[in-house]
Amino acid sequence: MQFLDAAAADFEQVFARIVRNNRDNDADVGRDVATILNEVRARGDDALVEYTMRFDGHRLTDDGDWRISAEQCRAAHDALEPTLRDALQLAADRIRAYHEQQLPQDSDRTDGIGMRLGSRWLPVDAAGLYVPGGRASYPSSLLMNAIPAKVAGVKRLAVATPTPKGGTNALVLAAAHIAGIDEIWRVGGAQAVAALAYGTKRIAKVDVVTGPGNAWVAEAKRQLYGVVGIDMVAGPSEILVIADADNDPEWIAADLLSQAEHDPTSQSILITDDLGFARMVEDAVDLQLMSLPTAKVARASWEAHGVIIVVERMADAVPLADRLAAEHVELAVADPQALFDRLRHAGSVFFGRTTPEAVGDYIAGPNHVLPTGRRARFASGLSVLDFMKRTSFIDAGPGALAAIGPAAVALAEAEGLPAHARSIELRLK
């Protein structure tokens, strides 16, 4: 873990290295994924059978091995302990309510020359949702992907999720039931993304693939962008906590570890204006790691990528935060709105001392599929718009064409495109 003083002579050099640090895929992952994609494109289901057996130890033979039925999801939902079932339903309701506010409005107007202009929004026909399995088997990810797609109006949702050794996660199946998913394929990894993008004899291709996954899944989405739409290339999770000394150091330590426990490549950063508080948080992290069930992963993340930065004034944290463009940013200060008003780059922001990032992972409502790896500089979290596309339209009557046609002809001729010009000139005559 790095402990940095923003006033130190070498701070800029060290901080720049942190900003540039790439915790995403390496070249070997890219080559491996390219091979998998080519195999699935060429051999379809046969390749899926081989890769699923190799990576998940699950043999795909009859339909029951390939798919998880709606009946199985309903049974898992009904068998859940009531408190968990209610928690999933509450999360689903809040996620749905939040994303319904994102639905875009069509536009249709007639301008001053009498030309009708507008745009129409429609959902894609089919979306593929990747839901991690194994260590990272999260029902929350299914809800966060499926519900915005449903709100957008997508008719076909195909979920792909690995089932190591054939085992399923009851909470994931229950979440699928709540979200209304009835097409779930027991395949994972880059091969699942390839199947959704290219299509196979069993799995029909989709238009958009969304959802988090490991390095191979992220790289598969990157390589397949253009064959299908994607939400984003998501890398290791990250959190930036900006906190003053009036916080409980145990709370802040827990927030930092909430992301460190995801993966050894995750990153947790604290920026504070109080050296004594920074040391207390550091001690609290060490103490909590002693009893944390996920300590092995969290400790590896904290020791390799954890950072504590002490600044002179809290306002100095904002330009550093913008350079980090973190996935999650907590503003645990007396006036979070003042910092938020100046902050430009963040995937999702959490206001005040009693809004831990973890509440956003599950139940608050906004999506937890967010840009990582400094991509919040240009990307946004998953939304209803990722499952929709906009079509513009133009209706030019004779008067409207007469008003602007000559200018269009002049531009077409200047660009050396005479057929363009002629198609307008003929109508002007």
SVG drawing of the C-alpha trace seen along z (x, -y; Angstrom):
<svg xmlns="http://www.w3.org/2000/svg" viewBox="-44 -30 55 65">
<polyline fill="none" stroke="black" stroke-width="0.4" points="0.0,0.0 1.3,-3.4 1.0,-6.3 1.5,-9.6 1.8,-13.2 0.6,-15.6 3.1,-18.2 6.1,-15.9 8.5,-16.8 8.0,-13.5 4.2,-13.4 3.3,-14.3 5.6,-11.7 4.3,-8.9 0.6,-10.0 1.0,-10.0 2.2,-6.4 -0.9,-5.5 -3.1,-7.1 -1.3,-5.4 -1.3,-2.0 -3.1,0.5 -4.8,3.3 -6.7,4.6 -5.9,7.3 -2.5,8.4 -1.4,9.5 -1.8,13.2 -5.5,12.7 -6.0,10.9 -4.5,13.8 -6.3,16.4 -9.7,14.6 -9.1,14.2 -8.5,17.9 -11.7,18.7 -13.8,16.3 -12.5,17.8 -13.3,21.3 -16.9,20.5 -17.5,18.6 -16.2,21.6 -17.5,24.5 -20.4,23.1 -21.9,25.5 -19.1,28.0 -16.7,25.4 -19.0,24.4 -19.1,28.0 -15.3,28.3 -14.7,25.0 -17.4,25.5 -16.0,28.9 -12.4,27.5 -13.1,24.3 -16.2,25.2 -16.1,29.0 -19.7,29.1 -20.7,31.4 -23.3,30.0 -25.3,32.8 -29.1,32.6 -31.3,29.5 -31.1,29.7 -27.4,29.4 -27.5,26.4 -30.3,24.3 -31.8,23.5 -35.5,23.6 -38.0,21.0 -39.4,23.7 -36.1,24.1 -35.9,20.3 -39.4,20.2 -38.6,23.1 -35.4,21.4 -37.3,18.2 -40.1,19.9 -37.5,21.9 -35.6,18.8 -35.7,17.7 -38.4,14.9 -36.0,12.2 -33.7,12.8 -36.7,13.1 -38.1,9.7 -34.6,8.1 -34.3,9.2 -37.8,7.9 -37.1,4.6 -33.9,4.2 -35.7,5.1 -38.5,2.6 -36.0,-0.2 -33.9,0.5 -36.9,0.5 -38.3,-2.8 -34.9,-4.5 -34.4,-3.2 -38.0,-4.1 -37.0,-7.7 -34.3,-7.2 -36.7,-6.4 -36.0,-8.9 -38.7,-10.9 -39.4,-10.9 -39.2,-14.3 -41.3,-15.6 -41.4,-19.3 -41.7,-21.5 -39.2,-24.2 -39.4,-27.7 -39.1,-26.7 -41.8,-24.0 -39.5,-21.0 -40.5,-18.2 -37.7,-16.9 -37.5,-14.5 -36.2,-11.3 -37.7,-8.0 -36.4,-5.7 -36.9,-1.9 -35.4,1.0 -33.0,3.5 -34.7,6.8 -32.5,9.0 -30.0,8.5 -27.4,10.9 -26.8,10.5 -23.6,11.9 -23.9,12.9 -20.7,14.0 -20.5,17.4 -18.1,19.1 -16.5,16.8 -18.3,13.8 -21.8,15.2 -24.0,12.2 -27.8,12.0 -27.5,8.2 -25.7,8.2 -28.6,10.0 -31.1,7.5 -28.9,4.5 -28.6,5.8 -32.0,7.4 -34.3,4.7 -33.0,1.8 -33.4,4.0 -37.0,4.9 -37.8,1.2 -36.4,0.4 -38.8,2.9 -36.4,5.5 -38.4,8.5 -35.8,11.2 -33.3,11.4 -30.7,14.2 -28.7,14.7 -25.3,16.6 -23.9,17.7 -21.2,20.3 -22.2,23.2 -19.0,24.7 -19.3,28.5 -22.9,28.0 -23.8,26.1 -26.2,23.2 -26.6,20.2 -30.1,20.2 -30.1,16.4 -29.2,15.8 -32.0,18.1 -34.4,16.3 -33.3,13.0 -33.9,14.3 -37.5,15.2 -38.1,11.8 -36.7,10.1 -38.8,12.3 -35.9,14.1 -36.8,17.4 -33.7,18.0 -30.6,18.8 -27.6,20.6 -25.2,22.5 -22.1,21.2 -19.6,18.6 -16.3,16.9 -15.3,15.5 -17.0,18.4 -20.4,17.3 -19.9,13.7 -18.9,15.2 -22.0,17.4 -24.3,14.4 -22.5,12.2 -22.2,14.7 -25.0,17.1 -24.8,20.9 -27.3,23.6 -28.7,23.5 -28.1,19.9 -29.6,17.2 -27.4,14.1 -28.3,10.9 -27.8,7.2 -26.2,6.0 -24.1,7.8 -23.9,6.3 -22.7,7.3 -19.5,7.6 -17.1,10.5 -13.5,11.5 -10.6,10.3 -11.5,12.8 -15.1,11.7 -14.1,8.0 -11.6,8.7 -14.2,10.7 -16.6,7.8 -13.9,5.4 -12.9,7.6 -16.6,8.2 -17.6,4.6 -19.0,3.8 -20.3,7.4 -22.6,6.5 -23.1,3.4 -21.7,3.5 -22.2,1.5 -18.5,1.0 -15.2,2.8 -15.2,3.2 -12.0,3.9 -11.1,4.4 -13.3,2.6 -12.2,-0.6 -13.2,-3.0 -12.1,-6.5 -13.1,-7.7 -12.7,-11.5 -13.1,-11.8 -12.4,-14.3 -11.4,-13.6 -14.9,-13.8 -15.6,-10.3 -15.3,-7.1 -12.1,-5.5 -13.7,-2.0 -16.4,-3.0 -14.0,-4.3 -11.7,-1.2 -14.7,1.0 -15.6,-1.1 -12.1,-0.6 -12.2,3.1 -15.6,3.4 -14.0,3.1 -10.7,4.7 -12.5,8.0 -13.7,8.3 -10.4,9.2 -6.6,8.9 -6.5,6.4 -9.2,4.1 -8.1,0.7 -9.0,-1.3 -7.9,-4.9 -8.4,-7.3 -7.8,-11.1 -8.0,-13.0 -6.7,-16.3 -5.8,-14.9 -2.6,-12.8 -3.7,-11.5 -7.1,-10.3 -5.2,-8.7 -3.1,-6.7 -6.2,-5.6 -7.8,-4.4 -4.7,-2.5 -4.7,-0.8 -8.4,0.0 -7.9,1.7 -5.1,3.9 -7.4,4.8 -10.4,5.6 -8.3,7.8 -7.5,10.0 -11.2,11.2 -12.5,10.6 -13.6,13.9 -12.4,12.5 -9.1,11.3 -6.8,13.2 -8.2,11.4 -8.7,8.1 -5.2,8.1 -3.6,8.8 -5.6,5.9 -4.8,3.5 -1.1,4.3 -0.7,4.2 -3.0,1.3 -4.2,-0.5 -3.3,-4.2 -3.8,-6.8 -3.1,-10.4 -2.9,-13.3 -3.7,-16.7 -3.4,-20.2 -7.1,-21.2 -10.1,-19.1 -10.6,-21.1 -7.3,-19.8 -8.9,-16.3 -11.1,-17.3 -8.4,-17.7 -6.8,-14.4 -10.2,-12.7 -10.8,-13.9 -7.5,-12.5 -8.4,-9.1 -11.9,-9.2 -12.9,-6.3 -15.7,-3.9 -17.0,-4.7 -16.4,-8.0 -17.5,-8.6 -17.7,-12.2 -17.7,-11.6 -17.5,-15.2 -19.6,-17.8 -20.7,-19.4 -20.5,-16.8 -22.6,-18.9 -19.8,-21.5 -17.3,-18.9 -19.7,-17.2 -20.4,-20.5 -16.7,-20.7 -16.2,-17.0 -16.3,-16.1 -15.3,-12.5 -16.8,-9.6 -18.9,-6.5 -21.2,-7.0 -21.0,-9.3 -22.1,-8.7 -22.9,-11.7 -22.1,-12.1 -21.0,-9.9 -24.0,-7.5 -24.0,-6.5 -21.5,-3.7 -20.8,-2.6 -22.1,0.9 -25.7,-0.4 -25.4,-1.3 -24.3,2.2 -27.6,3.6 -30.6,1.6 -30.4,-2.2 -31.6,-2.0 -28.8,-3.4 -26.9,-0.9 -23.8,0.7 -22.4,1.7 -20.0,-1.3 -16.9,-2.4 -13.6,-1.4 -9.9,-2.0 -10.3,-5.8 -13.0,-5.4 -15.4,-7.6 -13.7,-10.4 -15.9,-9.5 -18.2,-6.7 -21.3,-6.2 -22.8,-3.4 -25.3,-0.9 -28.7,-2.5 -31.9,-2.0 -30.2,-3.8 -27.7,-0.9 -30.7,1.2 -32.2,-1.4 -31.3,-3.2 -32.4,-6.5 -33.6,-6.9 -33.8,-10.5 -36.3,-11.4 -36.8,-14.3 -39.8,-15.3 -39.1,-18.0 -42.0,-19.4 -41.5,-21.3 -41.3,-24.7 -38.7,-23.4 -36.6,-21.8 -36.6,-25.0 -35.5,-27.0 -32.3,-24.9 -31.8,-22.9 -29.5,-25.4 -27.1,-25.4 -27.0,-21.6 -26.3,-21.6 -23.4,-24.0 -21.9,-21.8 -22.3,-18.6 -20.5,-20.2 -17.7,-21.5 -17.2,-18.0 -17.0,-16.6 -20.2,-14.5 -22.3,-15.4 -24.9,-12.7 -25.7,-14.1 -26.2,-17.5 -28.3,-16.2 -30.7,-14.3 -31.5,-17.7 -31.4,-19.8 -33.9,-17.6 -36.5,-18.2 -35.8,-21.9 -36.7,-22.2"/>
</svg>
